[in-house]
C-alpha cells in the first residue's frame, strides 16, 4: 500500500473522500489496510471486523501504528441485515 501497488483503484477512489474531518466506516475491515490508509490521511475510522483471526491482526496492525491508532475505533462485530449469530 505504501508503494502505491496495493489496490491502486480503491485508494484512488477513496483519496478525494478522505482527510481531516471525514469519518470512514470500514465494514469488514479485515486486517486494516483501508482503515490504516484512511487514518493516515487524517480521517476518523470505525473498523468493523468479526473474524477472530483477522481481528487479532487488525489489533496488532493498529497497535504498531500508534500515531494512527488514536483515530481508529475497532468494533469486533459483524454487519448483518438480521439479528442472528
C-alpha positions in Angstrom: 0.0 0.0 0.0 2.8 2.4 0.9 4.4 1.9 -2.6 1.0 2.5 -4.3 0.9 -1.0 -5.7 -1.9 -2.4 -3.4 -5.4 -1.8 -4.7 -4.5 1.4 -6.6 -8.0 1.9 -7.9 -9.5 1.5 -4.5 -7.1 4.0 -3.0 -7.7 6.4 -5.9 -11.4 6.2 -5.3 -11.1 6.9 -1.6 -8.5 9.6 -1.7 -10.8 12.5 -2.6 -13.3 11.5 0.0 -10.9 11.2 3.0 -9.0 13.6 5.1 -9.3 15.6 8.3 -12.9 15.9 9.3 -14.0 12.8 7.4 -15.3 9.6 9.0 -14.5 6.3 7.3 -16.6 3.3 8.3 -14.7 0.1 7.2 -17.2 -2.7 7.4 -15.3 -6.0 7.1 -12.0 -4.2 7.8 -10.0 -7.5 7.5 -6.5 -6.7 8.8 -6.9 -3.0 8.3 -5.3 -1.8 5.1 -8.0 0.7 4.3 -8.6 1.7 7.9 -4.9 2.5 8.2 -4.8 4.4 4.9 -7.9 6.5 5.9 -6.3 7.3 9.3 -3.0 8.1 7.6 -4.7 10.8 5.6 -6.4 12.2 8.6 -9.9 10.6 8.7 -11.5 9.2 11.8 -12.1 5.5 11.3 -14.6 2.9 12.6 -13.2 -0.5 11.7 -15.8 -3.3 12.0 -14.4 -6.9 11.8 -15.9 -10.2 13.2 -13.4 -12.8 12.1 -11.3 -13.7 15.1 -8.0 -14.2 13.2 -8.4 -11.0 11.1 -9.5 -9.1 14.2 -6.3 -10.2 16.0 -4.1 -9.0 13.1 -6.2 -5.8 12.9 -5.5 -5.0 16.5 -1.8 -5.7 16.0 -1.6 -3.6 12.9 -3.2 -0.7 14.7 -1.0 -1.1 17.7 2.2 -0.9 15.7 1.0 2.3 14.2 0.4 4.4 17.4 0.3 7.7 15.5 -2.8 6.3 13.6 -4.3 4.3 16.5 -5.8 7.4 18.1 -8.0 7.8 15.0 -9.2 4.2 14.8 -12.0 2.6 16.7 -12.2 -1.2 16.3 -15.6 -2.8 16.6 -15.4 -6.6 17.0 -18.7 -7.4 15.3 -20.3 -8.4 12.0 -22.7 -6.4 9.9 -26.0 -8.1 9.1 -29.5 -7.2 7.9 -30.9 -9.6 10.6 -30.1 -10.1 14.3 -28.7 -13.6 14.0 -25.5 -15.2 15.2 
